[in-house]
């Protein structure tokens, strides 16, 4: 595993302390984007703060709401599905929809180290 960037380290620390991440949802639909770094890959953007997620509820995502995903729920219900579907995690993306992208299993390993 590559050494995590400062952004990823901060994301892991903040979400571990807060016991979860924030994502954007509209009913049963969650925001998933095309990867900016990998062809034919999708990314689930997650934020370490509610405010960070909320600032993305504009333009095409104006109808979306911020939802917290508890860490336990992520590990028990999300992780395997994301891994099987090849969906990457976007850690604290900026408004430009760019930032760190990483494999969900690699991210999960950082919580155990």
Protein Blocks (a to p, Z undefined) as FASTA:
>chain_A
ZZddfklmmmmmmmmmnopacdddehjaccddddfkbghiacddddfbfklmmmmmgcjl
mmpccddddfklmmmmmmmmmmmnopacdehiafkopacdddfklmmmmmmZZ
